[in-house]
């Protein structure tokens, strides 16, 4: 029997995804801000404040478009 560690046909464990080198600090800060907004909206939902959650979620999105999944029309 071949040792799985040296067997080239054995399934290999998935490696950790690499961080895209083109992602800069501004993009990371934007993602962190969106994450904080999402967490705050989730807290509002947990507290029963759906209007407050909706207001927070309306702040999400990127400057190039929206995150609604629509076709923009």
Beta strands, then each sheet from edge to edge (+ up, - down):
end
